[in-house]
């Protein structure tokens, strides 16, 4: 059986066995795909929102990881249908490799729990990486049985492709399709998040043309694009940049993120994390609020999930371009250090105001330790039989992707409780207080 004859790929043009997802997209389902998505392990993704706290700012952004996973699976089929006509790809990727890629695309988010990324970013003891958390759903149970019985795939091979460093040419190609500059995940979430948030930014690139331009890179171990896809790739880079700037790192979204992170930081030692991360989003919120009670963590969670939304207010903001010194003193610090620094700053503010500022009333939000992966992909010119990096032929990509992406879109921010905002206006030089706090922290 060739790649084009794989049932799921063949069903792309079949009008039977479809499920509809936004925006008016038909996703083909075979019996063996239905067997996976109907399991309890996969169905839990229907109770986990894709963007979590973003819906506090963009109220329609309630789409789920279930919907996103179906979208990624469909795009994986489009990748395979196109690349099956590429001689080098067809000579390297076997039918069984392609089927492994299909199920891995469908299951790529299986290990996510509610508010997964904000919680992962603070690196607390006992919090697993979501890729490894997925192993408990993949290695045993209904999905594992379906992989073995219906697909002839060992669950361990899915785990390896999703969470381990690829070692062979075949796995390097598949990995680049799953997690690379132009991967199936990014290809779906940019447009889907943009659609549900109600903004145009993530949809302003030509997905069909980009897929039609896919080829292999010069070394034959990863994806590249042909020249006809260059503009579409540039627009994808720009779409990702603007989505981070205007949605994912919108100041109010980051405020909500900072509130949740501090509350979780205060509570995590008393939580059964393995049990908590297997719950639905609403159940996780309920358990956090129950554990928090009337404590400072409870006050933070009530502002996010209580009957009245009460987000903290932005007090100061520092970008890499405008205030590099403060930015670099706070960016990519361990989260526990940021909490300690914020508590020291609360003491400094208490002295200046002549009244107590509670430690949890000041939140520092900064770019996390890990950097975003730079957008590096080769562009192939058939006429000259030449491969060149996209950043070399595109000033847009050179600026937005090769210049450190995080420096351009991720800012350092200080948020304070709404009751403090007016009082803090009386402080003449808050930056001087901040530098004094940082000096003590670094002494």
C-alpha positions as CSV (number, residue, x, y, z in Angstrom):
1,X,0.0,0.0,0.0
2,X,1.4,3.4,-1.0
3,X,1.0,6.6,1.1
4,X,-1.8,7.8,-1.2
5,X,-3.7,4.6,-0.5
6,X,-3.7,4.9,3.3
7,X,-7.5,4.9,4.1
8,X,-7.4,8.3,5.9
9,X,-5.5,10.0,3.1
10,X,-7.8,8.5,0.5
11,X,-10.9,9.7,2.5
12,X,-9.9,13.3,2.1
13,X,-12.0,13.4,-1.1
14,X,-14.8,11.1,0.3
15,X,-18.1,12.7,1.4
16,X,-18.8,10.0,3.8
17,X,-17.7,9.6,7.4
18,X,-17.0,13.3,8.0
19,X,-17.0,15.5,11.1
20,X,-17.3,19.3,10.7
21,X,-15.1,21.8,12.6
22,X,-14.7,25.5,12.1
23,X,-14.3,27.2,9.7
24,X,-16.5,25.0,7.6
25,X,-13.8,22.2,7.4
26,X,-14.7,18.6,6.9
27,X,-12.4,16.1,8.7
28,X,-12.5,12.5,7.3
29,X,-13.0,9.8,9.9
30,X,-12.3,6.1,9.4
31,X,-13.4,3.5,11.8
32,X,-10.0,3.2,13.3
33,X,-9.8,7.0,13.8
34,X,-13.2,7.0,15.4
35,X,-12.0,4.2,17.8
36,X,-9.3,6.6,19.1
37,X,-11.3,9.8,19.4
38,X,-14.2,8.1,21.1
39,X,-11.9,6.9,24.0
40,X,-12.2,8.6,27.4
41,X,-8.6,9.6,27.2
42,X,-9.1,11.5,24.0
43,X,-12.6,12.8,24.9
44,X,-11.1,14.6,27.9
45,X,-9.6,17.1,25.4
46,X,-13.2,18.3,24.7
47,X,-13.3,19.7,28.2
48,X,-10.0,21.6,27.9
49,X,-9.9,24.9,26.1
50,X,-7.1,25.5,23.7
51,X,-6.3,29.0,24.9
52,X,-7.4,28.9,28.5
53,X,-7.2,32.4,30.0
54,X,-7.3,34.1,26.6
55,X,-11.1,33.9,26.8
56,X,-11.1,36.5,29.7
57,X,-9.9,39.0,27.0
58,X,-11.3,37.5,23.8
59,X,-14.6,36.0,25.1
60,X,-15.3,33.7,22.0
61,X,-11.9,31.9,22.4
62,X,-13.4,28.8,24.0
63,X,-12.4,26.3,21.4
64,X,-11.0,23.0,22.7
65,X,-7.9,20.9,22.3
66,X,-10.3,18.3,20.9
67,X,-11.2,20.6,18.0
68,X,-7.6,21.6,17.4
69,X,-6.4,17.9,17.4
70,X,-8.9,17.1,14.7
71,X,-7.6,20.1,12.7
72,X,-4.0,19.0,13.1
73,X,-4.9,15.5,12.0
74,X,-6.6,16.7,8.8
75,X,-3.6,18.9,8.0
76,X,-1.3,15.9,8.5
77,X,-3.3,14.1,5.8
78,X,-2.9,17.1,3.4
79,X,0.9,17.1,4.1
80,X,1.1,13.4,3.3
81,X,-1.0,13.6,0.2
82,X,1.2,16.3,-1.2
83,X,4.6,14.9,-0.2
84,X,3.7,11.4,-1.5
85,X,4.4,12.9,-4.9
86,X,7.9,13.9,-3.9
87,X,10.3,11.3,-5.0
88,X,12.8,11.7,-2.2
89,X,10.0,11.7,0.4
90,X,8.4,8.6,-1.1
91,X,11.7,6.8,-1.2
92,X,12.3,7.5,2.5
93,X,9.0,7.5,4.3
94,X,7.2,4.1,4.2
95,X,3.5,3.5,4.6
96,X,4.0,2.5,8.2
97,X,5.9,5.7,8.9
98,X,3.1,7.8,7.4
99,X,0.5,6.0,9.6
100,X,2.7,6.6,12.6
101,X,2.7,10.3,11.7
102,X,-1.1,10.3,11.3
103,X,-1.8,8.9,14.8
104,X,1.0,11.1,16.3
105,X,-0.6,14.2,14.8
106,X,-4.0,13.2,16.2
107,X,-2.6,12.5,19.6
108,X,0.0,15.3,19.9
109,X,-1.9,17.2,22.6
110,X,-3.1,14.1,24.6
111,X,-0.9,15.0,27.6
112,X,-2.2,18.6,28.0
113,X,-4.2,19.5,31.1
114,X,-6.2,22.7,31.7
115,X,-4.0,25.8,31.7
116,X,-1.1,23.5,30.9
117,X,1.4,26.0,29.5
118,X,1.2,28.7,32.2
119,X,1.6,26.0,34.8
120,X,4.5,24.3,33.0
121,X,6.3,27.6,32.5
122,X,6.9,28.0,36.3
123,X,8.8,24.7,36.7
124,X,7.5,23.6,40.0
125,X,8.5,20.2,41.6
126,X,6.1,17.4,40.7
127,X,4.8,19.1,37.6
128,X,5.6,16.9,34.6
129,X,6.2,18.0,31.0
130,X,2.9,17.5,29.1
131,X,4.7,15.4,26.5
132,X,5.7,12.9,29.3
133,X,2.3,13.1,31.0
134,X,0.8,11.8,27.8
135,X,2.6,8.5,28.3
136,X,0.1,7.4,30.9
137,X,-2.7,7.7,28.3
138,X,-0.6,6.2,25.5
139,X,1.2,3.2,26.9
140,X,-1.8,1.4,28.3
141,X,-5.6,1.6,28.1
142,X,-8.0,2.0,25.2
143,X,-5.8,4.1,23.0
144,X,-2.8,1.8,23.4
145,X,-5.1,-1.2,22.5
146,X,-6.4,0.6,19.4
147,X,-2.9,1.5,18.2
148,X,-1.8,-2.1,18.4
149,X,-5.0,-3.8,17.1
150,X,-6.3,-1.3,14.5
151,X,-3.0,0.3,13.3
152,X,-0.3,-2.3,13.9
153,X,1.6,0.5,15.8
154,X,3.4,0.0,19.0
155,X,2.4,2.8,21.5
156,X,6.1,3.2,22.4
157,X,6.8,4.4,18.9
158,X,4.2,7.2,19.2
159,X,5.8,8.2,22.5
160,X,9.2,8.3,20.9
161,X,8.1,10.4,18.0
162,X,6.3,12.9,20.2
163,X,8.7,13.3,23.1
164,X,12.2,12.0,22.1
165,X,15.0,13.4,20.0
166,X,14.8,11.8,16.5
167,X,17.8,9.8,15.5
168,X,17.1,8.4,12.0
169,X,16.4,10.2,8.8
170,X,12.9,8.9,8.8
171,X,12.1,10.1,12.3
172,X,13.8,13.4,11.7
173,X,11.5,14.1,8.7
174,X,8.4,13.1,10.7
175,X,9.5,15.2,13.7
176,X,10.0,18.3,11.5
177,X,6.4,17.8,10.2
178,X,5.1,17.6,13.8
179,X,7.3,20.2,15.5
180,X,9.3,22.4,13.1
181,X,9.1,25.8,11.5
182,X,6.2,24.8,9.2
183,X,4.6,22.0,11.2
184,X,1.0,20.7,11.3
185,X,0.4,22.0,14.8
186,X,1.3,25.6,13.9
187,X,-0.5,25.4,10.6
188,X,-3.7,24.7,12.5
189,X,-3.5,26.7,15.7
190,X,-2.6,30.1,14.1
191,X,-5.7,30.2,12.0
192,X,-8.0,28.5,14.5
193,X,-6.9,30.7,17.5
194,X,-7.3,33.7,15.3
195,X,-10.8,32.7,14.1
196,X,-12.1,32.1,17.6
197,X,-10.5,35.1,19.1
198,X,-12.2,37.2,16.5
199,X,-9.0,38.7,15.1
200,X,-7.6,38.4,11.5
201,X,-3.9,38.2,12.2
202,X,-3.4,34.4,12.3
203,X,-5.3,33.8,9.1
204,X,-3.4,36.1,6.8
205,X,-1.2,33.5,5.1
206,X,-2.0,31.2,2.3
207,X,-2.2,27.7,3.9
208,X,-2.9,25.9,0.7
209,X,0.0,27.4,-1.2
210,X,2.3,26.8,1.7
211,X,1.4,23.1,1.8
212,X,1.7,22.9,-2.0
213,X,5.3,24.2,-1.7
214,X,6.5,21.6,0.8
215,X,9.5,19.6,-0.1
216,X,12.6,18.1,1.6
217,X,15.6,20.1,2.6
218,X,19.0,19.7,1.1
219,X,20.2,17.0,3.5
220,X,16.9,15.1,3.1
221,X,16.1,14.9,6.8
222,X,13.5,17.7,7.2
223,X,10.9,19.9,5.5
224,X,11.8,22.8,3.2
225,X,9.7,24.9,0.8
226,X,10.0,25.7,-2.8
227,X,10.3,29.3,-4.0
228,X,6.6,29.5,-4.8
229,X,5.8,29.2,-1.1
230,X,8.2,31.9,0.1
231,X,5.7,34.7,0.4
232,X,3.2,32.4,2.2
233,X,6.0,31.4,4.6
234,X,6.8,35.1,5.2
235,X,3.2,35.8,6.0
236,X,3.1,32.8,8.4
237,X,6.1,34.2,10.3
238,X,4.3,37.6,10.5
239,X,1.1,35.9,11.5
240,X,2.8,34.2,14.4
241,X,4.5,37.4,15.5
242,X,1.3,39.4,15.6
243,X,-0.7,36.6,17.3
244,X,1.9,36.5,20.1
245,X,1.9,40.3,20.3
246,X,-1.8,40.9,20.2
247,X,-3.3,37.7,21.6
248,X,-1.0,35.3,23.5
249,X,1.0,38.0,25.1
250,X,-1.7,40.7,25.3
251,X,-1.1,42.6,28.5
252,X,-4.5,41.5,30.1
253,X,-3.9,37.9,29.1
254,X,-0.5,38.0,30.7
255,X,-2.1,39.6,33.8
256,X,-4.5,36.7,34.1
257,X,-1.6,34.3,33.5
258,X,0.4,36.0,36.3
259,X,-2.5,35.7,38.7
260,X,-3.1,32.0,38.0
261,X,0.6,31.3,38.2
262,X,1.0,32.9,41.6
263,X,-2.1,31.2,42.9
264,X,-0.8,27.8,41.7
265,X,2.6,28.6,43.2
266,X,1.0,29.2,46.6
267,X,-1.1,26.0,46.4
268,X,0.9,23.4,44.5
269,X,2.5,21.7,47.6
270,X,-1.0,20.7,48.9
271,X,-2.4,19.4,45.6
272,X,-2.5,15.9,44.2
273,X,-1.1,17.0,40.8
274,X,-1.5,13.6,39.0
275,X,-5.2,13.5,39.9
276,X,-5.7,17.3,39.3
277,X,-4.2,17.2,35.8
278,X,-6.6,14.4,34.7
279,X,-9.7,16.6,35.4
280,X,-11.7,18.8,33.2
281,X,-11.1,22.6,33.1
282,X,-14.1,23.4,35.3
283,X,-13.2,20.7,37.8
284,X,-9.6,21.8,38.0
285,X,-10.8,25.4,38.7
286,X,-13.2,24.1,41.4
287,X,-10.5,22.1,43.1
288,X,-8.0,25.0,43.1
289,X,-10.6,27.3,44.6
290,X,-11.6,24.8,47.2
291,X,-8.0,24.3,48.2
292,X,-7.3,28.0,48.3
293,X,-10.3,29.0,50.4
294,X,-10.1,32.6,51.6
295,X,-6.3,32.7,51.4
296,X,-4.3,35.0,49.1
297,X,-4.5,32.3,46.4
298,X,-8.2,32.3,46.8
299,X,-8.4,36.0,46.3
300,X,-6.4,35.7,43.1
301,X,-8.5,32.8,41.8
302,X,-11.8,34.7,42.6
303,X,-10.6,37.5,40.4
304,X,-10.2,35.1,37.5
305,X,-13.0,32.7,38.0
306,X,-15.4,34.3,40.5
307,X,-18.8,35.9,39.6
308,X,-17.1,39.3,39.0
309,X,-13.9,39.5,36.9
310,X,-11.2,41.5,38.7
311,X,-7.9,41.5,36.9
312,X,-4.9,43.2,38.4
313,X,-3.7,46.4,36.7
314,X,-0.6,47.0,34.7
315,X,1.8,49.2,36.8
316,X,5.0,49.1,34.8
317,X,6.1,47.5,31.5
318,X,9.6,47.0,30.1
319,X,10.5,45.9,26.6
320,X,13.9,44.7,25.3
321,X,14.0,47.7,22.9
322,X,12.8,50.5,25.3
323,X,14.4,49.5,28.6
324,X,16.9,46.7,28.0
325,X,18.6,47.0,31.4
326,X,15.5,46.2,33.5
327,X,14.3,43.8,30.9
328,X,17.4,41.7,31.1
329,X,17.5,41.8,34.9
330,X,14.1,40.2,35.0
331,X,13.6,38.1,31.8
332,X,14.1,34.4,31.9
333,X,14.6,34.2,35.7
334,X,13.4,31.2,37.6
335,X,9.8,31.7,38.7
336,X,10.5,31.3,42.4
337,X,13.1,34.1,42.1
338,X,10.5,36.3,40.4
339,X,8.0,35.7,43.3
340,X,10.7,36.6,45.9
341,X,11.6,39.7,43.9
342,X,7.9,40.8,43.7
343,X,7.5,40.3,47.4
344,X,10.6,42.4,48.1
345,X,9.2,45.1,45.8
346,X,5.9,45.0,47.8
347,X,7.9,45.7,50.9
348,X,9.6,48.6,49.1
349,X,6.2,50.0,48.0
350,X,4.9,49.6,51.6
351,X,7.6,51.9,52.8
352,X,7.0,54.5,50.1
353,X,3.2,54.5,50.6
354,X,3.3,54.3,54.4
355,X,0.9,51.4,54.4
356,X,1.1,47.6,54.0
357,X,1.1,46.2,50.5
358,X,0.5,42.4,50.8
359,X,3.0,40.2,49.0
360,X,0.3,38.7,46.6
361,X,-0.8,42.2,45.6
362,X,2.3,42.6,43.4
363,X,3.0,40.2,40.5
364,X,6.0,40.1,38.2
365,X,5.5,38.7,34.7
366,X,8.5,38.0,32.6
367,X,9.4,35.8,29.6
368,X,10.0,32.3,30.8
369,X,13.3,30.5,30.8
370,X,12.8,28.7,27.5
371,X,13.1,30.7,24.3
372,X,10.7,30.3,21.3
373,X,12.2,28.2,18.5
374,X,13.5,30.4,15.7
375,X,11.9,30.1,12.3
376,X,14.6,28.4,10.2
377,X,13.6,26.7,7.0
378,X,15.3,26.2,3.6
379,X,13.9,27.6,0.3
380,X,14.6,25.5,-2.8
381,X,15.0,27.1,-6.2
382,X,14.4,24.3,-8.8
383,X,15.8,26.4,-11.7
384,X,19.2,26.8,-10.0
385,X,19.0,23.6,-7.9
386,X,19.9,25.7,-4.9
387,X,18.8,25.7,-1.2
388,X,19.1,28.8,0.8
389,X,17.8,29.7,4.4
390,X,14.5,31.7,4.3
391,X,16.1,34.4,6.5
392,X,18.7,34.9,3.8
393,X,16.2,35.7,1.0
394,X,13.6,37.4,3.2
395,X,14.1,40.6,5.2
396,X,10.8,40.0,6.9
397,X,11.9,36.6,8.3
398,X,15.4,38.0,9.1
399,X,13.8,40.6,11.3
400,X,11.0,38.7,12.9
401,X,12.5,35.2,13.2
402,X,16.3,35.4,13.3
403,X,16.3,38.4,15.6
404,X,15.3,36.7,18.9
405,X,11.5,36.4,18.6
406,X,11.0,36.6,22.4
407,X,12.7,40.0,22.6
408,X,10.2,41.5,20.2
409,X,6.9,40.2,21.5
410,X,7.4,39.2,25.2
411,X,7.6,42.0,27.7
412,X,8.4,42.3,31.4
413,X,5.4,43.6,33.3
414,X,4.5,44.5,36.9
415,X,0.8,44.0,37.8
416,X,-0.7,45.3,41.0
417,X,-4.1,44.8,42.8
418,X,-6.7,47.3,41.5
419,X,-6.9,48.9,45.0
420,X,-3.2,50.0,44.7
421,X,-3.2,51.6,41.3
422,X,-4.2,55.1,42.3
423,X,-2.0,55.2,45.4
424,X,1.0,54.1,43.4
425,X,0.7,57.2,41.2
426,X,2.1,59.2,44.0
427,X,5.5,57.5,43.7
428,X,7.8,59.7,41.7
429,X,10.3,57.2,40.5
430,X,9.1,53.6,40.6
431,X,12.1,52.4,38.5
432,X,14.4,53.6,41.3
433,X,12.5,51.4,43.7
434,X,12.7,48.5,41.3
435,X,16.4,48.9,40.8
436,X,16.9,49.0,44.5
437,X,14.9,45.8,44.9
438,X,16.9,44.1,42.2
439,X,20.2,45.2,43.7
440,X,19.2,43.5,47.0
441,X,18.0,40.4,45.2
442,X,21.3,40.1,43.3
443,X,23.6,41.0,46.2
